[in-house]
Amino acid sequence: MGKGSRRNEGLSEAVTTILLVVIGIAMALMIWQFFTPRPSEELRIGPIDVSGGTVIFTAQNVGSVDAEIVGVACYPPGSAPPSTGGAVTPLGGADTKLQQGESSSFSGSCAGSEPGKPINVLVFTKNKAYGPFTVIVRS
């Protein structure tokens, strides 16, 4: 019985060692993943100009992934902001993609804007909504 129990002890120690190594590797991977930056979309919006029912704005991509602007929405201050449904109007122009570090101007419809009054502007990408930005409507 002495020989068999020693063999089991050696096998048990080997299994314990392997489990500890696997747990150590798993912990190292979790720590590495925690400190690795994730790709993120981030835009700087502005300046914004609203006049004659049109909004014109500049967007700069300062994130770590490309971004695509899909639309803009305008609504009066104090009212509920629109979701990505029918109140969002697509932008004028064909190219709405911004590469990392790129800056460009965009235009879209801003219905309900009255000269001299404030209006809130939301800018929508495929992943996020930016704003609201309150702008005084020019005539």
C-alpha positions in Angstrom: 0.0 0.0 0.0 3.0 2.3 0.5 3.9 2.4 -3.2 0.4 3.2 -4.4 -0.2 6.1 -2.1 3.1 7.7 -3.0 2.2 7.5 -6.7 -1.2 9.1 -5.9 0.6 11.9 -3.9 2.9 12.6 -6.9 -0.1 12.7 -9.2 -2.0 15.0 -6.8 0.9 17.4 -6.6 1.2 17.5 -10.4 -2.5 18.3 -10.8 -2.3 21.0 -8.2 0.7 22.5 -9.9 -1.0 22.5 -13.3 -4.1 24.1 -11.8 -2.1 26.8 -10.1 -0.3 27.6 -13.4 -3.6 27.7 -15.3 -5.1 30.0 -12.6 -2.0 32.2 -12.8 -2.2 32.5 -16.6 -6.0 33.4 -16.4 -5.3 36.1 -13.8 -2.5 37.6 -15.8 -4.8 37.7 -18.9 -7.5 39.4 -16.9 -5.1 42.0 -15.6 -3.7 42.6 -19.1 -7.2 43.0 -20.5 -8.1 45.5 -17.8 -5.2 47.8 -18.6 -5.4 47.5 -22.4 -7.2 50.5 -23.8 -10.4 49.7 -25.7 -11.1 51.3 -29.1 -13.6 54.2 -28.6 -15.5 56.6 -30.7 -15.2 60.2 -29.7 -16.0 63.3 -31.7 -15.5 67.0 -31.0 -18.5 68.9 -32.3 -18.4 72.6 -33.1 -18.8 75.3 -34.1 -22.5 74.8 -34.9 -24.5 77.3 -37.0 -28.2 77.2 -37.5 -29.9 79.5 -40.0 -32.7 79.2 -42.6 -33.7 75.8 -41.5 -30.2 74.3 -42.0 -27.6 73.3 -39.4 -23.9 73.4 -40.3 -21.4 71.9 -37.9 -17.8 70.8 -37.8 -16.9 67.4 -36.3 -13.4 66.2 -35.5 -12.7 62.5 -34.8 -10.5 62.4 -31.7 -11.3 58.7 -30.9 -9.4 55.6 -31.7 -11.8 54.2 -34.3 -13.4 55.6 -37.5 -16.8 57.2 -37.1 -19.8 57.7 -39.4 -22.2 60.5 -38.8 -25.7 59.4 -39.7 -27.9 62.4 -38.9 -28.8 65.4 -37.0 -31.9 66.4 -35.0 -33.1 69.8 -33.8 -35.6 70.4 -31.0 -36.7 73.3 -28.8 -35.1 73.6 -25.4 -37.4 72.2 -22.7 -39.0 69.6 -24.9 -38.0 65.9 -25.0 -35.1 65.1 -27.3 -35.9 62.8 -30.2 -34.6 59.3 -30.4 -32.9 57.8 -33.4 -36.3 57.5 -35.0 -38.1 59.7 -37.6 -37.0 63.0 -36.0 -33.4 62.4 -37.1 -32.7 63.8 -40.6 -29.9 62.4 -42.7 -27.0 64.7 -43.6 -26.5 66.3 -46.9 -23.5 65.1 -48.9 -22.3 61.6 -49.6 -19.3 61.1 -47.4 -20.3 61.1 -43.7 -17.3 59.0 -42.5 -14.5 60.5 -40.4 -11.2 58.7 -40.2 -9.2 58.9 -36.9 -7.9 62.5 -36.6 -9.9 63.8 -39.5 -12.1 67.0 -39.3 -14.9 67.9 -41.6 -18.0 70.1 -42.0 -21.5 68.7 -42.3 -25.0 70.1 -43.0 -28.5 68.9 -42.3 -32.0 70.1 -42.0 -33.0 71.8 -38.8 -36.8 72.0 -38.9 -38.7 74.2 -36.4 -35.9 76.7 -36.0 -37.0 80.4 -35.5 -34.5 83.2 -35.9 -33.3 84.7 -32.6 -34.5 81.8 -30.5 -32.4 79.0 -29.0 -32.6 75.4 -30.4 -31.0 72.2 -29.3 -29.0 70.2 -31.8 -28.1 66.5 -31.5 -25.6 64.8 -33.8 -26.0 61.1 -34.3 -23.3 58.5 -35.3 -24.0 54.8 -35.8 -23.0 54.2 -32.1 -23.7 57.4 -30.2 -25.6 60.7 -29.9 -23.6 63.8 -29.2 -25.2 66.8 -27.5 -27.5 68.5 -27.0 -25.8 71.7 -28.1 -27.9 74.8 -27.6 -27.5 77.3 -30.4 -29.2 80.7 -31.1 -30.7 80.5 -34.6 -29.4 83.1 -37.0 -31.8 84.8 -39.5 
